[in-house]
Amino acid sequence: MSNKSGSVLYTGVTNNLFRRMNEHRSRAKMDSFTYRYNVYKLVYFEFHYTIQAAITREKQIKAGSRKRNLS
């Protein structure tokens, strides 16, 4: 996910993408990263059959550079 200008990237794991997007867009948690940086736009997602595979992939994405993640 990102903000309007694309200057922020947020990566996370969920078992219900639609619900999680609504949670972020509602801005209910004022101390959250997505609230603080006005993150609301889905720019990319992947589907994995197991939570272990999803978490492994999330760690790979977070470990990479921003430049590589944007390409």
PyMOL Python script that loads the backbone (N, CA, C, O; Angstrom):
from pymol import cmd

cmd.read_pdbstr("""\
ATOM      1  N   MET A   1       0.847  -1.167   0.000  1.00  0.00           N
ATOM      2  CA  MET A   1       0.000   0.000   0.000  1.00  0.00           C
ATOM      3  C   MET A   1       0.892   1.229   0.000  1.00  0.00           C
ATOM      4  O   MET A   1       2.063   1.181   0.375  1.00  0.00           O
ATOM      5  N   SER A   2       0.295   2.333  -0.434  1.00  0.00           N
ATOM      6  CA  SER A   2       1.057   3.574  -0.506  1.00  0.00           C
ATOM      7  C   SER A   2       0.133   4.756  -0.231  1.00  0.00           C
ATOM      8  O   SER A   2      -1.080   4.603  -0.088  1.00  0.00           O
ATOM      9  N   ASN A   3       0.738   5.932  -0.161  1.00  0.00           N
ATOM     10  CA  ASN A   3      -0.036   7.159  -0.017  1.00  0.00           C
ATOM     11  C   ASN A   3      -0.284   7.770  -1.395  1.00  0.00           C
ATOM     12  O   ASN A   3       0.116   7.198  -2.409  1.00  0.00           O
ATOM     13  N   LYS A   4      -0.932   8.912  -1.434  1.00  0.00           N
ATOM     14  CA  LYS A   4      -1.309   9.533  -2.706  1.00  0.00           C
ATOM     15  C   LYS A   4      -0.107   9.806  -3.603  1.00  0.00           C
ATOM     16  O   LYS A   4      -0.164   9.568  -4.809  1.00  0.00           O
ATOM     17  N   SER A   5       0.969  10.300  -3.025  1.00  0.00           N
ATOM     18  CA  SER A   5       2.141  10.666  -3.823  1.00  0.00           C
ATOM     19  C   SER A   5       3.065   9.482  -4.104  1.00  0.00           C
ATOM     20  O   SER A   5       3.991   9.605  -4.905  1.00  0.00           O
ATOM     21  N   GLY A   6       2.829   8.336  -3.458  1.00  0.00           N
ATOM     22  CA  GLY A   6       3.680   7.175  -3.667  1.00  0.00           C
ATOM     23  C   GLY A   6       4.997   7.239  -2.925  1.00  0.00           C
ATOM     24  O   GLY A   6       5.920   6.488  -3.240  1.00  0.00           O
ATOM     25  N   SER A   7       5.100   8.123  -1.945  1.00  0.00           N
ATOM     26  CA  SER A   7       6.360   8.303  -1.231  1.00  0.00           C
ATOM     27  C   SER A   7       6.528   7.351  -0.053  1.00  0.00           C
ATOM     28  O   SER A   7       7.600   7.297   0.549  1.00  0.00           O
ATOM     29  N   VAL A   8       5.479   6.598   0.285  1.00  0.00           N
ATOM     30  CA  VAL A   8       5.508   5.681   1.415  1.00  0.00           C
ATOM     31  C   VAL A   8       5.077   4.302   0.937  1.00  0.00           C
ATOM     32  O   VAL A   8       4.145   4.177   0.144  1.00  0.00           O
ATOM     33  N   LEU A   9       5.758   3.268   1.422  1.00  0.00           N
ATOM     34  CA  LEU A   9       5.359   1.890   1.123  1.00  0.00           C
ATOM     35  C   LEU A   9       5.049   1.166   2.419  1.00  0.00           C
ATOM     36  O   LEU A   9       5.807   1.256   3.385  1.00  0.00           O
ATOM     37  N   TYR A  10       3.932   0.448   2.441  1.00  0.00           N
ATOM     38  CA  TYR A  10       3.522  -0.361   3.581  1.00  0.00           C
ATOM     39  C   TYR A  10       3.355  -1.796   3.101  1.00  0.00           C
ATOM     40  O   TYR A  10       2.722  -2.041   2.074  1.00  0.00           O
ATOM     41  N   THR A  11       3.914  -2.733   3.835  1.00  0.00           N
ATOM     42  CA  THR A  11       3.802  -4.151   3.497  1.00  0.00           C
ATOM     43  C   THR A  11       3.220  -4.885   4.690  1.00  0.00           C
ATOM     44  O   THR A  11       3.630  -4.654   5.828  1.00  0.00           O
ATOM     45  N   GLY A  12       2.267  -5.767   4.435  1.00  0.00           N
ATOM     46  CA  GLY A  12       1.659  -6.533   5.517  1.00  0.00           C
ATOM     47  C   GLY A  12       1.093  -7.847   5.014  1.00  0.00           C
ATOM     48  O   GLY A  12       1.059  -8.112   3.812  1.00  0.00           O
ATOM     49  N   VAL A  13       0.645  -8.672   5.970  1.00  0.00           N
ATOM     50  CA  VAL A  13       0.056  -9.973   5.677  1.00  0.00           C
ATOM     51  C   VAL A  13      -1.338 -10.018   6.277  1.00  0.00           C
ATOM     52  O   VAL A  13      -1.552  -9.555   7.397  1.00  0.00           O
ATOM     53  N   THR A  14      -2.289 -10.575   5.530  1.00  0.00           N
ATOM     54  CA  THR A  14      -3.649 -10.744   6.030  1.00  0.00           C
ATOM     55  C   THR A  14      -4.292 -11.953   5.388  1.00  0.00           C
ATOM     56  O   THR A  14      -3.863 -12.406   4.327  1.00  0.00           O
ATOM     57  N   ASN A  15      -5.325 -12.477   6.033  1.00  0.00           N
ATOM     58  CA  ASN A  15      -6.086 -13.571   5.439  1.00  0.00           C
ATOM     59  C   ASN A  15      -7.368 -13.060   4.785  1.00  0.00           C
ATOM     60  O   ASN A  15      -8.149 -13.845   4.248  1.00  0.00           O
ATOM     61  N   ASN A  16      -7.586 -11.734   4.830  1.00  0.00           N
ATOM     62  CA  ASN A  16      -8.779 -11.136   4.231  1.00  0.00           C
ATOM     63  C   ASN A  16      -8.417  -9.740   3.727  1.00  0.00           C
ATOM     64  O   ASN A  16      -8.493  -8.765   4.474  1.00  0.00           O
ATOM     65  N   LEU A  17      -8.029  -9.653   2.469  1.00  0.00           N
ATOM     66  CA  LEU A  17      -7.539  -8.396   1.903  1.00  0.00           C
ATOM     67  C   LEU A  17      -8.601  -7.298   1.932  1.00  0.00           C
ATOM     68  O   LEU A  17      -8.301  -6.156   2.281  1.00  0.00           O
ATOM     69  N   PHE A  18      -9.837  -7.633   1.570  1.00  0.00           N
ATOM     70  CA  PHE A  18     -10.906  -6.631   1.544  1.00  0.00           C
ATOM     71  C   PHE A  18     -11.128  -6.020   2.928  1.00  0.00           C
ATOM     72  O   PHE A  18     -11.225  -4.800   3.055  1.00  0.00           O
ATOM     73  N   ARG A  19     -11.211  -6.861   3.969  1.00  0.00           N
ATOM     74  CA  ARG A  19     -11.402  -6.369   5.334  1.00  0.00           C
ATOM     75  C   ARG A  19     -10.230  -5.495   5.761  1.00  0.00           C
ATOM     76  O   ARG A  19     -10.425  -4.425   6.339  1.00  0.00           O
ATOM     77  N   ARG A  20      -9.014  -5.952   5.476  1.00  0.00           N
ATOM     78  CA  ARG A  20      -7.819  -5.210   5.900  1.00  0.00           C
ATOM     79  C   ARG A  20      -7.721  -3.854   5.208  1.00  0.00           C
ATOM     80  O   ARG A  20      -7.331  -2.864   5.827  1.00  0.00           O
ATOM     81  N   MET A  21      -8.072  -3.810   3.937  1.00  0.00           N
ATOM     82  CA  MET A  21      -8.081  -2.527   3.222  1.00  0.00           C
ATOM     83  C   MET A  21      -9.074  -1.565   3.875  1.00  0.00           C
ATOM     84  O   MET A  21      -8.766  -0.388   4.064  1.00  0.00           O
ATOM     85  N   ASN A  22     -10.249  -2.058   4.217  1.00  0.00           N
ATOM     86  CA  ASN A  22     -11.250  -1.214   4.882  1.00  0.00           C
ATOM     87  C   ASN A  22     -10.758  -0.723   6.234  1.00  0.00           C
ATOM     88  O   ASN A  22     -11.021   0.420   6.608  1.00  0.00           O
ATOM     89  N   GLU A  23     -10.046  -1.569   6.975  1.00  0.00           N
ATOM     90  CA  GLU A  23      -9.482  -1.147   8.260  1.00  0.00           C
ATOM     91  C   GLU A  23      -8.495  -0.002   8.069  1.00  0.00           C
ATOM     92  O   GLU A  23      -8.533   0.983   8.807  1.00  0.00           O
ATOM     93  N   HIS A  24      -7.619  -0.127   7.088  1.00  0.00           N
ATOM     94  CA  HIS A  24      -6.634   0.931   6.841  1.00  0.00           C
ATOM     95  C   HIS A  24      -7.325   2.210   6.373  1.00  0.00           C
ATOM     96  O   HIS A  24      -6.986   3.301   6.832  1.00  0.00           O
ATOM     97  N   ARG A  25      -8.266   2.084   5.488  1.00  0.00           N
ATOM     98  CA  ARG A  25      -8.934   3.265   4.934  1.00  0.00           C
ATOM     99  C   ARG A  25      -9.837   3.965   5.945  1.00  0.00           C
ATOM    100  O   ARG A  25     -10.090   5.161   5.805  1.00  0.00           O
ATOM    101  N   SER A  26     -10.326   3.258   6.951  1.00  0.00           N
ATOM    102  CA  SER A  26     -11.183   3.879   7.963  1.00  0.00           C
ATOM    103  C   SER A  26     -10.386   4.776   8.902  1.00  0.00           C
ATOM    104  O   SER A  26     -10.952   5.647   9.564  1.00  0.00           O
ATOM    105  N   ARG A  27      -9.072   4.563   8.959  1.00  0.00           N
ATOM    106  CA  ARG A  27      -8.171   5.373   9.786  1.00  0.00           C
ATOM    107  C   ARG A  27      -8.588   5.373  11.251  1.00  0.00           C
ATOM    108  O   ARG A  27      -8.471   6.396  11.925  1.00  0.00           O
ATOM    109  N   ALA A  28      -9.071   4.243  11.749  1.00  0.00           N
ATOM    110  CA  ALA A  28      -9.573   4.132  13.113  1.00  0.00           C
ATOM    111  C   ALA A  28      -8.454   4.147  14.158  1.00  0.00           C
ATOM    112  O   ALA A  28      -8.640   4.690  15.247  1.00  0.00           O
ATOM    113  N   LYS A  29      -7.309   3.564  13.847  1.00  0.00           N
ATOM    114  CA  LYS A  29      -6.201   3.498  14.806  1.00  0.00           C
ATOM    115  C   LYS A  29      -5.259   4.666  14.575  1.00  0.00           C
ATOM    116  O   LYS A  29      -4.445   4.643  13.652  1.00  0.00           O
ATOM    117  N   MET A  30      -5.369   5.681  15.410  1.00  0.00           N
ATOM    118  CA  MET A  30      -4.623   6.919  15.214  1.00  0.00           C
ATOM    119  C   MET A  30      -3.114   6.761  15.432  1.00  0.00           C
ATOM    120  O   MET A  30      -2.342   7.624  15.014  1.00  0.00           O
ATOM    121  N   ASP A  31      -2.685   5.680  16.076  1.00  0.00           N
ATOM    122  CA  ASP A  31      -1.256   5.479  16.303  1.00  0.00           C
ATOM    123  C   ASP A  31      -0.636   4.515  15.294  1.00  0.00           C
ATOM    124  O   ASP A  31       0.511   4.102  15.465  1.00  0.00           O
ATOM    125  N   SER A  32      -1.373   4.151  14.247  1.00  0.00           N
ATOM    126  CA  SER A  32      -0.872   3.195  13.262  1.00  0.00           C
ATOM    127  C   SER A  32      -0.014   3.871  12.191  1.00  0.00           C
ATOM    128  O   SER A  32      -0.114   5.076  11.961  1.00  0.00           O
ATOM    129  N   PHE A  33       0.822   3.072  11.551  1.00  0.00           N
ATOM    130  CA  PHE A  33       1.670   3.554  10.461  1.00  0.00           C
ATOM    131  C   PHE A  33       0.823   4.112   9.320  1.00  0.00           C
ATOM    132  O   PHE A  33       1.121   5.175   8.775  1.00  0.00           O
ATOM    133  N   THR A  34      -0.240   3.379   8.965  1.00  0.00           N
ATOM    134  CA  THR A  34      -1.060   3.801   7.834  1.00  0.00           C
ATOM    135  C   THR A  34      -1.807   5.101   8.121  1.00  0.00           C
ATOM    136  O   THR A  34      -2.046   5.890   7.207  1.00  0.00           O
ATOM    137  N   TYR A  35      -2.174   5.330   9.364  1.00  0.00           N
ATOM    138  CA  TYR A  35      -2.813   6.598   9.737  1.00  0.00           C
ATOM    139  C   TYR A  35      -1.799   7.732   9.666  1.00  0.00           C
ATOM    140  O   TYR A  35      -2.064   8.783   9.082  1.00  0.00           O
ATOM    141  N   ARG A  36      -0.652   7.508  10.259  1.00  0.00           N
ATOM    142  CA  ARG A  36       0.389   8.543  10.346  1.00  0.00           C
ATOM    143  C   ARG A  36       0.855   9.003   8.972  1.00  0.00           C
ATOM    144  O   ARG A  36       1.128  10.187   8.778  1.00  0.00           O
ATOM    145  N   TYR A  37       0.950   8.078   8.011  1.00  0.00           N
ATOM    146  CA  TYR A  37       1.469   8.412   6.689  1.00  0.00           C
ATOM    147  C   TYR A  37       0.392   8.449   5.606  1.00  0.00           C
ATOM    148  O   TYR A  37       0.707   8.504   4.417  1.00  0.00           O
ATOM    149  N   ASN A  38      -0.866   8.419   6.011  1.00  0.00           N
ATOM    150  CA  ASN A  38      -2.004   8.529   5.095  1.00  0.00           C
ATOM    151  C   ASN A  38      -1.937   7.481   3.971  1.00  0.00           C
ATOM    152  O   ASN A  38      -2.130   7.790   2.796  1.00  0.00           O
ATOM    153  N   VAL A  39      -1.662   6.256   4.368  1.00  0.00           N
ATOM    154  CA  VAL A  39      -1.558   5.141   3.432  1.00  0.00           C
ATOM    155  C   VAL A  39      -2.949   4.555   3.207  1.00  0.00           C
ATOM    156  O   VAL A  39      -3.613   4.149   4.161  1.00  0.00           O
ATOM    157  N   TYR A  40      -3.392   4.509   1.952  1.00  0.00           N
ATOM    158  CA  TYR A  40      -4.741   4.010   1.676  1.00  0.00           C
ATOM    159  C   TYR A  40      -4.861   3.296   0.329  1.00  0.00           C
ATOM    160  O   TYR A  40      -5.868   2.636   0.072  1.00  0.00           O
ATOM    161  N   LYS A  41      -3.872   3.415  -0.516  1.00  0.00           N
ATOM    162  CA  LYS A  41      -3.964   2.937  -1.898  1.00  0.00           C
ATOM    163  C   LYS A  41      -3.234   1.603  -2.068  1.00  0.00           C
ATOM    164  O   LYS A  41      -2.044   1.499  -1.770  1.00  0.00           O
ATOM    165  N   LEU A  42      -3.953   0.584  -2.549  1.00  0.00           N
ATOM    166  CA  LEU A  42      -3.334  -0.708  -2.820  1.00  0.00           C
ATOM    167  C   LEU A  42      -2.575  -0.616  -4.140  1.00  0.00           C
ATOM    168  O   LEU A  42      -3.151  -0.271  -5.172  1.00  0.00           O
ATOM    169  N   VAL A  43      -1.294  -0.922  -4.102  1.00  0.00           N
ATOM    170  CA  VAL A  43      -0.486  -0.846  -5.317  1.00  0.00           C
ATOM    171  C   VAL A  43      -0.014  -2.218  -5.785  1.00  0.00           C
ATOM    172  O   VAL A  43       0.423  -2.364  -6.927  1.00  0.00           O
ATOM    173  N   TYR A  44      -0.097  -3.234  -4.907  1.00  0.00           N
ATOM    174  CA  TYR A  44       0.372  -4.562  -5.290  1.00  0.00           C
ATOM    175  C   TYR A  44      -0.076  -5.561  -4.237  1.00  0.00           C
ATOM    176  O   TYR A  44      -0.122  -5.236  -3.050  1.00  0.00           O
ATOM    177  N   PHE A  45      -0.408  -6.781  -4.663  1.00  0.00           N
ATOM    178  CA  PHE A  45      -0.658  -7.853  -3.703  1.00  0.00           C
ATOM    179  C   PHE A  45      -0.286  -9.193  -4.319  1.00  0.00           C
ATOM    180  O   PHE A  45      -0.232  -9.345  -5.540  1.00  0.00           O
ATOM    181  N   GLU A  46      -0.032 -10.153  -3.452  1.00  0.00           N
ATOM    182  CA  GLU A  46       0.260 -11.518  -3.862  1.00  0.00           C
ATOM    183  C   GLU A  46      -0.610 -12.461  -3.037  1.00  0.00           C
ATOM    184  O   GLU A  46      -0.977 -12.141  -1.906  1.00  0.00           O
ATOM    185  N   PHE A  47      -0.939 -13.614  -3.598  1.00  0.00           N
ATOM    186  CA  PHE A  47      -1.692 -14.643  -2.899  1.00  0.00           C
ATOM    187  C   PHE A  47      -0.759 -15.811  -2.608  1.00  0.00           C
ATOM    188  O   PHE A  47      -0.002 -16.242  -3.477  1.00  0.00           O
ATOM    189  N   HIS A  48      -0.820 -16.324  -1.367  1.00  0.00           N
ATOM    190  CA  HIS A  48      -0.041 -17.503  -0.985  1.00  0.00           C
ATOM    191  C   HIS A  48      -0.965 -18.490  -0.287  1.00  0.00           C
ATOM    192  O   HIS A  48      -1.886 -18.088   0.423  1.00  0.00           O
ATOM    193  N   TYR A  49      -0.721 -19.774  -0.487  1.00  0.00           N
ATOM    194  CA  TYR A  49      -1.584 -20.811   0.066  1.00  0.00           C
ATOM    195  C   TYR A  49      -1.392 -21.039   1.559  1.00  0.00           C
ATOM    196  O   TYR A  49      -2.302 -21.536   2.223  1.00  0.00           O
ATOM    197  N   THR A  50      -0.229 -20.688   2.102  1.00  0.00           N
ATOM    198  CA  THR A  50       0.011 -20.868   3.536  1.00  0.00           C
ATOM    199  C   THR A  50       0.472 -19.555   4.155  1.00  0.00           C
ATOM    200  O   THR A  50       1.064 -18.710   3.483  1.00  0.00           O
ATOM    201  N   ILE A  51       0.189 -19.395   5.455  1.00  0.00           N
ATOM    202  CA  ILE A  51       0.621 -18.194   6.157  1.00  0.00           C
ATOM    203  C   ILE A  51       2.147 -18.153   6.233  1.00  0.00           C
ATOM    204  O   ILE A  51       2.740 -17.075   6.201  1.00  0.00           O
ATOM    205  N   GLN A  52       2.779 -19.313   6.333  1.00  0.00           N
ATOM    206  CA  GLN A  52       4.238 -19.365   6.392  1.00  0.00           C
ATOM    207  C   GLN A  52       4.845 -18.814   5.092  1.00  0.00           C
ATOM    208  O   GLN A  52       5.821 -18.064   5.129  1.00  0.00           O
ATOM    209  N   ALA A  53       4.270 -19.184   3.963  1.00  0.00           N
ATOM    210  CA  ALA A  53       4.770 -18.683   2.677  1.00  0.00           C
ATOM    211  C   ALA A  53       4.545 -17.173   2.570  1.00  0.00           C
ATOM    212  O   ALA A  53       5.397 -16.454   2.050  1.00  0.00           O
ATOM    213  N   ALA A  54       3.409 -16.699   3.058  1.00  0.00           N
ATOM    214  CA  ALA A  54       3.118 -15.266   3.004  1.00  0.00           C
ATOM    215  C   ALA A  54       4.083 -14.470   3.877  1.00  0.00           C
ATOM    216  O   ALA A  54       4.565 -13.414   3.466  1.00  0.00           O
ATOM    217  N   ILE A  55       4.362 -14.961   5.059  1.00  0.00           N
ATOM    218  CA  ILE A  55       5.284 -14.270   5.968  1.00  0.00           C
ATOM    219  C   ILE A  55       6.706 -14.284   5.412  1.00  0.00           C
ATOM    220  O   ILE A  55       7.421 -13.287   5.511  1.00  0.00           O
ATOM    221  N   THR A  56       7.112 -15.392   4.837  1.00  0.00           N
ATOM    222  CA  THR A  56       8.436 -15.474   4.212  1.00  0.00           C
ATOM    223  C   THR A  56       8.560 -14.440   3.102  1.00  0.00           C
ATOM    224  O   THR A  56       9.572 -13.745   3.009  1.00  0.00           O
ATOM    225  N   ARG A  57       7.547 -14.336   2.269  1.00  0.00           N
ATOM    226  CA  ARG A  57       7.567 -13.362   1.168  1.00  0.00           C
ATOM    227  C   ARG A  57       7.551 -11.933   1.696  1.00  0.00           C
ATOM    228  O   ARG A  57       8.246 -11.070   1.159  1.00  0.00           O
ATOM    229  N   GLU A  58       6.769 -11.670   2.740  1.00  0.00           N
ATOM    230  CA  GLU A  58       6.745 -10.334   3.346  1.00  0.00           C
ATOM    231  C   GLU A  58       8.139  -9.942   3.830  1.00  0.00           C
ATOM    232  O   GLU A  58       8.573  -8.808   3.626  1.00  0.00           O
ATOM    233  N   LYS A  59       8.832 -10.866   4.462  1.00  0.00           N
ATOM    234  CA  LYS A  59      10.184 -10.595   4.943  1.00  0.00           C
ATOM    235  C   LYS A  59      11.137 -10.314   3.791  1.00  0.00           C
ATOM    236  O   LYS A  59      12.008  -9.452   3.903  1.00  0.00           O
ATOM    237  N   GLN A  60      10.981 -11.032   2.686  1.00  0.00           N
ATOM    238  CA  GLN A  60      11.813 -10.772   1.503  1.00  0.00           C
ATOM    239  C   GLN A  60      11.574  -9.358   0.980  1.00  0.00           C
ATOM    240  O   GLN A  60      12.520  -8.647   0.640  1.00  0.00           O
ATOM    241  N   ILE A  61      10.328  -8.963   0.919  1.00  0.00           N
ATOM    242  CA  ILE A  61       9.990  -7.625   0.414  1.00  0.00           C
ATOM    243  C   ILE A  61      10.534  -6.548   1.340  1.00  0.00           C
ATOM    244  O   ILE A  61      11.118  -5.568   0.878  1.00  0.00           O
ATOM    245  N   LYS A  62      10.349  -6.723   2.638  1.00  0.00           N
ATOM    246  CA  LYS A  62      10.816  -5.728   3.603  1.00  0.00           C
ATOM    247  C   LYS A  62      12.332  -5.640   3.656  1.00  0.00           C
ATOM    248  O   LYS A  62      12.879  -4.586   3.979  1.00  0.00           O
ATOM    249  N   ALA A  63      13.021  -6.738   3.340  1.00  0.00           N
ATOM    250  CA  ALA A  63      14.487  -6.745   3.377  1.00  0.00           C
ATOM    251  C   ALA A  63      15.086  -6.073   2.149  1.00  0.00           C
ATOM    252  O   ALA A  63      16.245  -5.658   2.177  1.00  0.00           O
ATOM    253  N   GLY A  64      14.315  -5.961   1.073  1.00  0.00           N
ATOM    254  CA  GLY A  64      14.827  -5.370  -0.162  1.00  0.00           C
ATOM    255  C   GLY A  64      14.872  -3.856  -0.100  1.00  0.00           C
ATOM    256  O   GLY A  64      14.289  -3.230   0.785  1.00  0.00           O
ATOM    257  N   SER A  65      15.569  -3.292  -1.049  1.00  0.00           N
ATOM    258  CA  SER A  65      15.659  -1.844  -1.121  1.00  0.00           C
ATOM    259  C   SER A  65      14.377  -1.258  -1.699  1.00  0.00           C
ATOM    260  O   SER A  65      13.646  -1.944  -2.412  1.00  0.00           O
ATOM    261  N   ARG A  66      14.108  -0.015  -1.399  1.00  0.00           N
ATOM    262  CA  ARG A  66      12.922   0.655  -1.921  1.00  0.00           C
ATOM    263  C   ARG A  66      12.957   0.704  -3.456  1.00  0.00           C
ATOM    264  O   ARG A  66      11.941   0.486  -4.115  1.00  0.00           O
ATOM    265  N   LYS A  67      14.125   0.990  -4.004  1.00  0.00           N
ATOM    266  CA  LYS A  67      14.259   1.071  -5.462  1.00  0.00           C
ATOM    267  C   LYS A  67      13.897  -0.257  -6.112  1.00  0.00           C
ATOM    268  O   LYS A  67      13.182  -0.286  -7.113  1.00  0.00           O
ATOM    269  N   ARG A  68      14.385  -1.346  -5.551  1.00  0.00           N
ATOM    270  CA  ARG A  68      14.082  -2.665  -6.096  1.00  0.00           C
ATOM    271  C   ARG A  68      12.595  -2.998  -5.924  1.00  0.00           C
ATOM    272  O   ARG A  68      11.998  -3.601  -6.817  1.00  0.00           O
ATOM    273  N   ASN A  69      11.993  -2.623  -4.807  1.00  0.00           N
ATOM    274  CA  ASN A  69      10.581  -2.903  -4.567  1.00  0.00           C
ATOM    275  C   ASN A  69       9.683  -2.130  -5.518  1.00  0.00           C
ATOM    276  O   ASN A  69       8.589  -2.598  -5.834  1.00  0.00           O
ATOM    277  N   LEU A  70      10.101  -0.982  -5.975  1.00  0.00           N
ATOM    278  CA  LEU A  70       9.288  -0.176  -6.878  1.00  0.00           C
ATOM    279  C   LEU A  70       9.395  -0.624  -8.319  1.00  0.00           C
ATOM    280  O   LEU A  70       8.575  -0.233  -9.150  1.00  0.00           O
ATOM    281  N   SER A  71      10.386  -1.432  -8.631  1.00  0.00           N
ATOM    282  CA  SER A  71      10.548  -1.881 -10.024  1.00  0.00           C
ATOM    283  C   SER A  71       9.753  -3.125 -10.322  1.00  0.00           C
ATOM    284  O   SER A  71       9.786  -3.624 -11.447  1.00  0.00           O
TER     285      SER A  71
END
""", "prot")
cmd.dss("prot")
cmd.show_as("cartoon", "prot")
cmd.util.cbc("prot")
cmd.orient("prot")
